[in-house]
Amino acid sequence: MTDSEKPEPSSDIPCLVIGAGIVGLCTALSLQERGIAVTLIDPQPPAEAASYGNAGVLSTWACIPQSMPGLWKSVPKWLLDPKGPAKIHWSHLPTLLPWIISFLRAGQAGRIPAIADAMLALNHPTLELYRRHLEGTGKAHLVRDSAYVFIYRDPAKANLEGFEWRIRRERGTPLERIDAGDLRDLEPDISPDYKAAILAKDQGRATDPGAIGKALAEKVTRQGGRFVRGKVQRLIPREDGDFRIETDGGPLQAIKVVLAAGAWSAQLLKPLGFRVPLEAERGYHMVFKDPNVTLNNSIMVTDGKFVASSMDMGLRCAGTAEFARIDSPPDYRRAEVFKSMAKQLLPNLNSETTDVWMGQRPSFPDSLPALGPVPGLPNLTTAFGHGHLGMTAAPMTGRIAAALVAGEPPNLDLAPYALERFQ
């Protein structure tokens, strides 16, 4: 894919989408369905940031926020364990502390049902909408039906009466608890140390998240969309309600703007008077390129808090939460821990040839994105902050953002996602 020529500043772009990740691409396709000409701008080629390294789970029933009752009890142990699922760069702690407080408040039991409902509204349509977007690309095979398998060493912990499983069940998630024998039949390569599992059925998985993004980007281009390589430095509202966009390659002008720049979105809102608690929560993955084992479904390793999935490029293990400044260099020791953990999961794994990766998840404390119009700036729509679920929530997010740009009712209560919920 080659970059389009940059539009002349004197020619207003009907709709500029800032960010060519999976959310921006799905937004562009939904805009094109409505006949709206779209330009995307990003400093990187399409689909090469957070969604590229996704664990591949397309979780139609995702409704459990990251902050849950009692989670705080586990955090000190995680932070002290070099292989634990969470790490904080201590120099970042003063900046992070208000986010942590808000995160813990979001995990109060009384707040969970409303958050779960809002999460499910965005995530449940994902398979249907991805398959629609992939029509005509020749890449429909990159999305497969799957179960999401939560595995346990201690069978007593595979308890469908637990709080998070009740939240899922109350929202219609098809669940099944299986014992060690059925788990062996389902996933023969998994270690016999795992004695039970809970299956969340009717899910999907991506066999190459980055390739899905590339396929969607190519479709946007075929349908007349334009891509501009550049970094947006500032959004300047004009008197007529449109926008002047200052970039490192010169100014642009747009009638409507969708802000889908992931972890970098908050920096563009700040000069407009909006401070939002968005963290660049860093996630890592390791790909075993010649694994010699196969997983038939997406596997959540509950004791290690990571996901393992067979993909076209190998077997990917992804997870961890690392909190640091957005410009801090990667610490690939966070990815290397997957090697020993994956060998415990899959005893016959060939771990000789690997790739590692780091990406920045845009995370709000309540696990919900900022989705909707910006107060006082009706031509600016936000579509960012999905945390761990950007890949899953992208199609519905794009559909809603496009409807707002077109002046259509979104058919969804946007209050849970409102930018001003943090003001």
Secondary structure, DSSP 8 states (H G I E B T S, - for coil): --------TTS-EEEEEE--SHHHHHHHHHHHHTT---EEEESS-TT-SGGGG---EE-TT----S--TTGGGTHHHHHH-TTSSEEE-GGGHHHHHHHHHHHHHHTSGGGHHHHHHHHHHHHTTHHHHHHHHTTTTT-GGGEEEEEEEEEESSGGG--TTSHHHHHHHHTT--EEEEEHHHHHHH-TTS-TT--EEEEEEEEEEES-HHHHHHHHHHHHHHTT-EEEE--EEEEEE-TTS-EEEEETTEEEEEEEEEE--GGGHHHHHGGGT-----EEEEEEEEEESS-S---SSEEEETTTTEEEEEETTEEEEEEEEEE--TT----THHHHHHHHHHHHH-TT---SSEEEEEEEEEE-TTS--EEEEETTEEEEEEEE-BGGGHHHHHHHHHHHHHHHHHT---SS--GGG-GGGG-
